Amino acid sequence: MVNESALLQELIRKKRDRDALSDQEIRQFVEAVANDLASEGQIGAFTMAVLLNGMSYEESAGLTLAMRDSGEVISWEALNLDGPVVDKHSTGGVGDCVSLMLAPMLAACGAFVPMISGRGLGHTGGTLDKLASIPGYDIRPSIERFQQVVARVGCAIIGQTSSLAPADGRIYSVRDVTATVESIPLITASILSKKLAAGLDCLVMDIKVGNGAFMTALDEARGLAASIHEVARRAGLKSCTLITDMNQPLASAAGNALEIAESARYLAGEFRDARLHEVVVGLGAALLVASGIETEKDRARDRLQAVLDNGQAQMRFDQMIQALGGPSDFSSNALKHLVRAPVIVGHVARQDGWVTQINTRDLGLAVVGLGGGRRRPDDKIDFSVGFDEIVRVGVPVSKGDVLCRIHAASDEDARRTMDSLEGVFVIGPATVGEGLMILEEVS
């Protein structure tokens, strides 16, 4: 009888010694993880070996496919969909509510969008937590209901179920406590295994870079973009990647219910932040072309703008919310349905000048400090707290002008947050340019 522990030890030793692992060896390791035959110590040793010694694209593709096959793989064939099955994934940032607008916009353009999203991680907000602020919205429906909503509405945004890529869940939980989160091969396999398990035809990646992103250097973002692109190609998934700026919040709001409210205003045409709009349309256009719905970027942008202007995207958003248990009139009455913080106070400028920098990571951590994110996995979130009316880099301000509004559960929380925001908004004597939003594209 084969000693499973000895076999895993040999695989770990090979990667420790910088030897390449075969597809069969990688699959054996992932199967052991999925079946609880690998200990947390063995998983941690494996992920550390990968972090330190890397993986070839061939190995990364093998790990991705093995993790995909560790659970259920959704098939859309029986539903006879008349358009491509597509999705978008972001590496995370502050005020990143793109998925909430883009999914219904893509659906209105003829795509089908089964979006499986995650909870907030560290200083970044999670799409799943934002949707959980909508009363009645079922963030974890059955796979059957999920598919039915996608087929009928064109889009559905839910959380990962235990049946999809379960090996990823175990490996990620160990990476989170063993300082191995930053490994590009492991990041690639984690993202793509779940997307492949969702049965996608095409994926657009939004890799954030800047002081509010997990990757602060452009070279790191390029490395991940290249890895995602090549491993997706080897796995048979069409993909394109945009590297976008996260040196200030993407939306003018940061916080779960506040970002939902901004998304509803965006889709209704009441307010569309220019930076946010550029990223939404840029990602959407790249995906429409990559999936074959459109042939040219300009036509794709025009089509996305049209479904915003004629209300089709807003209608799909409301239909998705209703189909998953939320209010039928959500986008036109978002403030009525969303919980609101009892204390709202402005954080004001202490001098005249121009906003030259926003320390975005600290702003995201301030949302967590208000109770809008998790310090521990089992923390309960206050959906109402956060910031809105966040000022932009490059704008002039006078002493006393509001730099952002704090939404807090108590006066004490608001005062404490006011102190934590000192230094977040940097005001200087001369203006600076905002810079490009979309830095590079890989396709």
C-alpha positions, -999 to +999 in steps of 0.1 A: +000+000+000+013+034-009+022+056+020+004+089+012+024+110+036+057+097+022+045+104-013+035+140-004+068+145+013+086+135-018+066+160-039+074+188-015+111+178-015+112+180-053+097+215-053+120+225-024+150+214-045+137+234-075+127+204-096+097+206-119+066+186-109+047+165-135+010+169-141+004+136-123+024+146-093+006+179-090-028+161-094-018+136-067-010+165-043-043+184-050-063+152-046-047+146-012-056+182-003-092+179-014-096+146+004-081+158+037-051+135+033-026+163+033-019+180+066-018+218+070+019+215+076+024+197+043+002+223+024+022+251+041+055+235+032+044+231-005+031+266-008+063+280+007+084+259-017+064+273-046+067+309-033+104+306-030+112+286-061+083+294-084+066+273-110+068+271-148+037+280-168+033+243-175+033+235-137+009+264-130-015+252-157-013+217-142-021+231-107-049+252-120-066+223-138-061+199-109-077+224-085-106+230-110-112+192-111-112+189-073-149+197-073-179+203-095-174+219-129-205+238-141-217+230-176-240+254-195-245+232-226-280+220-216-293+255-212-286+263-249-275+299-242-273+321-272-242+340-262-208+335-246-204+328-209-180+354-195-167+369-163-145+396-148-122+393-119-103+420-099-073+416-076-091+440-053-089+476-042-108+504-023-141+516-037-139+489-064-176+483-072-170+476-109-186+441-109-219+455-098-223+477-129-204+456-154-222+423-150-257+438-159-241+459-187-225+428-202-258+409-199-276+437-217-250+433-245-258+396-250-233+379-227-241+356-199-223+364-167-220+338-139-199+359-115-186+341-084-172+367-060-154+368-027-156+385+007-134+415+016-097+407+022-075+429+043-081+466+034-100+458+002-137+454+000-154+423-014-183+423-039-200+395-018-201+417+013-216+446-007-244+424-021-251+410+014-262+445+024-292+442+001-322+429+021-332+393+011-304+388-015-293+352-015-255+353-019-252+314-018-280+299-039-279+264-052-260+258-084-293+250-101-308+284-091-276+302-100-278+287-135-315+295-139-310+332-130-280+335-154-300+319-182-331+341-175-316+375-166-281+372-182-261+377-150-259+366-113-233+375-087-229+350-059-203+336-035-182+305-040-199+273-030-181+244-013-186+223-044-165+245-067-127+241-065-127+229-029-089+223-029-084+260-035-103+268-002-080+246+018-048+258+001-058+295+004-067+292+041-031+279+047-015+305+025-033+332+045-015+322+077+019+311+063+029+343+044+025+327+010-003+347-004+019+367-027+031+338-049+021+345-085+017+308-095-006+302-065-026+334-072-030+324-108-042+289-099-065+302-072-082+326-095-084+305-127-094+272-110-126+289-098-133+306-131-128+274-150-150+256-126-177+281-134-176+270-171-165+302-186-157+309-223-139+342-217-125+361-187-113+397-183-088+404-155-085+437-137-051+438-120-048+468-096-015+485-089-008+514-066-009+524-029-044+509-025-037+476-042-020+443-030+005+449-058+022+483-054+047+479-082+040+478-120+065+450-126+046+428-101+013+435-119+029+427-152+042+394-139+007+384-127-009+395-160+016+374-180+009+344-158-028+347-159-028+351-197-005+322-204-020+297-179-055+306-191-044+299-227-030+266-217-062+257-199-083+266-230-098+298-216-099+330-236-087+359-215-076+395-216-061+416-188-061+453-179-037+468-154-054+497-137-045+524-112-053+521-075-035+551-062-069+565-050-103+550-044-120+539-076-154+551-067-163+582-046-176+558-019-159+530+001-181+508+023-206+480+015-240+497+014-225+530+003-209+513-028-242+496-036-259+529-035-233+544-058-237+515-082-275+521-083-269+558-090-244+549-118-268+525-135-297+550-132-275+578-147-278+600-117-240+601-110-211+585-129-176+591-115-154+596-145-125+574-132-149+546-123-167+549-157-134+546-176-125+514-159-160+498-162-162+506-199-126+497-206-130+462-190-164+457-207-151+467-241-121+444-238-143+415-228-169+421-256-141+420-282-123+390-266-155+370-264-165+378-300-196+398-293-180+428-309-150+432-333-138+467-324-132+484-291-149+516-302-181+497-312-180+478-279-177+511-259-206+526-278-227+495-271-220+495-234-228+532-232-261+526-251-273+499-226-266+524-198-284+553-216-315+532-225-319+517-191-313+481-202-284+476-178-303+490-149-332+467-157-309+436-157-295+448-123-329+449-108-340+416-123-309+399-109-316+413-074-352+403-075-344+368-089-320+362-060-345+373-033-340+411-031-365+440-036-380+443-071-376+481-072-341+482-058-322+506-080-348+533-079-352+531-042-318+520-030-316+544-001-349+531+012-338+495+012-302+499+024-292+503+061-279+538+069-254+547+096-267+568+124-238+592+124-226+611+093-199+637+096-176+655+072-138+652+074-125+686+063-094+701+049-072+720+074-055+742+048-059+756+013-043+738-016-047+709-040-052+672-031-018+657-043-021+622-029-046+598-011-031+570+009-057+546-003-047+515+018-051+535+050-085+547+038-095+510+033-082+501+067-103+529+082-134+512+067-124+481+085-118+501+117-154+514+114-167+478+113-171+476+075-145+449+071-131+419+090-101+417+113-109+380+118-127+356+094-157+353+117-162+391+124-197+404+117-198+434+093-217+466+097-229+472+062-238+509+068-204+523+076-177+538+054-170+569+034-187+588+006-181+621-013-144+612-014-124+640-030-102+633-060-065+638-065-058+670-084-088+690-072-084+724-054-097+726-018-101+754+007-098+751+045-130+736+058-139+718+026-152+682+030-126+657+019-150+628+026-180+620+047-176+595+075-206+571+081-202+557+116-222+536+141-215+561+169-200+596+177-171+579+193-164+558+162-166+589+141-141+608+163-117+579+163-119+576+125-114+613+121-081+609+139-071+579+117-077+599+086-049+624+094-024+620+067-047+600+044-055+631+022-023+650+014-028+686+004+000+705-013+006+740-028+005+729-064-018+707-084-009+673-098-023+653-127-045+623-119-026+600-143-038+572-165-065+549-152-058+520-176-021+516-176-016+485-199-036+458-216-025+422-222-045+401-247 
